[in-house]
Amino acid sequence: MNIHEYQAKALLRSYGVPVSDGRVVLRAEEAKTAASGLDGPLWVVKAQIHAGGRGKGKFKEAEAGEKGGVRLAKSVEEAEAMAKQMLGRTLVTHQTGPAGKQVNRIYIEDGSDIERELYLALLVDRGSSRVSFVCSTEGGMDIEEVAAKTPEKILSFSVDPATGLSDFHGRRVAFALGLTGGQVKQCVALLRNLYKAFLEKDMEMLEINPLIVMK
């Protein structure tokens, strides 16, 4: 079963994973109130569809504007206008195919002061039937593109179910991502929470892109 970004973030928050605060809206007139309930002063307005590549996607309808499905608003009024542009429109990404997918939900979340964007995913390795971690310093972009152009920037390893996840795995990921100091401890805790959610919810894939380092 595929779930939307806002649903995934609510689930991860329940497992102690730090995520930005956000609100989901179904109608454009709800957007201003939703954005007003967040701290600001920047808001990220995101189309919710079951497909990746939303930021680089394009809408079929001219009324939606030329920007993709992830937009940055500098006021609650701008967030409302963006929601109005996208709701009910058809977003085409490299994963939707030419038909695209209709946007019936918008997720508005607090903008973050980002220093670095990383990539982290958990998935079931079909060959070994083990849970595998995939991480990269090249976050915020299509991981398939990274794999094709710079495969050396992707680290992948599996967890032995007999011994389970250990702090060693967290430190290994942290060092691979260039994290230092207190960030290493945070990464260890993050992986434990993600791994627990992955197992308890019987997931096939859990992708965080981008995993951000705050300034």
Helices and strands as residue ranges (DSSP letters): H 5-14, E 22-25, G 28-30, H 31-36, E 43-47, E 58-59, G 62-64, E 70-73, H 76-86, E 90-92, E 101-102, E 106-110, E 114-125, E 130-136, H 143-149, G 151-153, E 154-159, H 167-176, H 182-200, E 205-214
